Amino acid sequence: MFFDTIHAVPADPILGLGEAFKAETRAEKVNLGIGVYKNARGETPIVKAVKEAEKRLFESETSKNYLAIDGVDEYNAQTQILLFGAGHEIIASRRAKTAQSLGGTGALRVAAELAKHRLDVKNVWISSPTWPNHNAIFKAVGIEVRDYRYYNTTEHKLDWEGLIEDLSQVGKGDVVLLHGCCHNPTGIDPTPAQWDKLAQMSAEKGWLPLFDFAYQGFGNGLEEDAYSLRSFLKCNKELLIASSYSKNFGMYNERVGAFTVVAENEDTANRVHSQVKSIIRTLYSNPASHGANTIALVLKDADLKAQWIVELDEMRARIKAMRDKFVALLKAKGAAQDFDFIIGQNGIFSFSGLTPEQVDRLKNEFAIYIVRSGRINVAGMTDDNIDYLCESIVKVL
Ligand code: LMR
């Protein structure tokens, strides 16, 4: 039979954990795996501004006709405003083109296809550690994946020297993948001065930078979190961005992402964009309407946008509060080691330093689900589960 030689693939390290959690029967169970925001009640709520926009959309929608290959124009235009800032020269000169994509992952896959099949890129440089799907996406299109050092495990900080040493080996025309903010999984980002240095290095060495920008607003604010990207734009005329609204709009299941190409001029941007559209046509033809039209409605309406920003600020504040509480409680419950480094991390993840064996014990003995790298979703902590979590962690340390 045809399928007899097919072997089963191990479950996805992140999404597979969600499936295992669903099947978990113990009553006191905690899911800190997949990077999804949860409120103080442990729910992943629909943002109120989104709900309001959905109501308006429901009333005004008159057709379910196909979208264009690159999706909703207003959504793409609003995406550029968030990425570059309103009034940025790139917007005025039209030298960036955005295509709505199936989440940030879809944008990354389009980027990988463009790099491999249209630009003949040989290597992509990826931070070590990184989101596991980065490796898989680039391997899937046949680009060589190279690692650059990112994290100093003993001191729990950015391995700046290692990073610079490794990135000095990047060849002209290689893609360098950067996490725009809230590095996944470490939560550690370069400082503004370090971003400036990397931006200069990139321009001097001729890298093609690719920003994975999935957490804008979860670090320090919408504008603050775009520092990395805008610093690169000062030095680099060409750049790729895979962005996502899954987290900051809480629209995980609507698959709302975008792939943006910044080129030297409008003509070049249009030519590259035509290639992007030909890639999308063969991958999934055209994207879905609901999520993108909802987001476009929020972002072009000043009141709804302001309301969304308030809600985003609240999400960020809650994550920061839980981060502080987590560290304080670990100390109070008797953790011998120092976890203060967690306070300075950005975004929803805490790279805890827990070993795979400790993570396994947390799952097997306490029904606490964490990614085996030791990455904990801080947003999954609530006042109801944090005591149990910290007591359990102290037991496995
Ligand atoms: C995560 O890292 O948990 C999220 O980006 C969700 C995913 O697709 O892995």
Residues whose N, C-alpha, C, O or C-beta is under 5 A from the ligand:
A	BS01	LMR	I14 G33 I34 G35
